Amino acid sequence: YGIRLEPAITDEGETWSPDVRRLNVISEEEGIIGIIYCDLFERNGKTSNPAHFTVCCSRQIYPSETDFSTIQVGENPDGTYFQLPVISLVCNFSPILIASKKSLCFLQLSEVETLFHEMGHAMHSMLGRTHMQNISGTRCATDFVELPSILMEHFAKDIRILTKIGKHYGTGETIQADMLQRFMKSTNFLQNCETYSQAKMAMLDQSFHDEKIISDIDNFDVVENYQALERRLKVLVDDQSNWCGRFGHLFGYGATYYSYLFDRTIASKIWYALFEDDPYSRKNGDKFKKHLLKWGGLKDPWKCIADVLECPMLEKGGSDAMEFIAQSHKS
């Protein structure tokens, strides 16, 4: 995207914990375009879930506002102004204390994937350019918002990326590609079971939010509905537990849990079209930024996807678009 992340010294009282680090997001064309506060390590009282929290969205700033002390202002190449987006990127990595009393944090590949996922949300916020803050960056359709973050997971699994960033903490030796390939192969074992689990949770979410339930809501049995779905699917049937009571996404993502699988499919299309040959492609990174990331919720998601994939038939969505997205990238 033509940007870099630059560590910055924080003022007294600027962060909520000494562990929090500030990164200024610097564009080679525009200078500073946003601020990311990285709260990456576990501590008592902190949420256990990795997340991207918006502190301040990007929006257009008018000349009369540029002197307001409460607004941090960036400038577009055309001379217009925008409010600097500010977000908090939260993870729960576990540092360890080694013999030298130095605290280090070694990430598993799954944690690297989590970090990349949340950074996908962060870039969506940083690169959003809309007139109003309530449609900037991740302020878009729920079944579209996970697309940039899931796309970043592809980068986190790419051997070319991992051999560039993965080094021994002491010697600086680069991680070996063949070792990564063996590990990736082992982690892909039974991956369809995970896909099945995601599909099952999406189906459960939809069944709980079926409009037919409203007319007889007082007699709706949540647990029985869950167990009936298990019996209907006939795969490692759980018709004894009340697991559905621990399905947290039923609240924040009610009726939209399918978004993860849906956006995973679209992200795969974009990855193979733009980045499979060269994950460092600046040209295609700019294309993704120009046609998708900058629009937030202002532009119809299908139009964004159609422009990125150069496939006009996707613009109107509908069954034809869904069938295209469902096709293998090799089709």
Secondary structure, DSSP 8 states (H G I E B T S, - for coil): --EEEEEE---TTSSSSTT-EEEEEEETTTEEEEEEEEEEE--TTS-SS-EEEEEE---EE-GGGTT-TT--EEE-TTS-EEE--EEEEEEEE--EE-TTS-EE----HHHHHHHHHHHHHHHHHHH---SSGGGSTT-S-HHHHTHHHHHHHHHHT-HHHHHHH-B-TTT--B--HHHHHHHHHHHTTTHHHHHHHHHHHHHHHHHHT-HHHHTTGGG--HHHHHHHHHHHHTSS---S--GGGG-THHHHTTT-TTHHHHHHHHHHHHIIIIISS-TT-HHHHHHHHHHTGGGTTSS-HHHHHHHHHT-GGGTT-HHHHHHHHHS-TT-
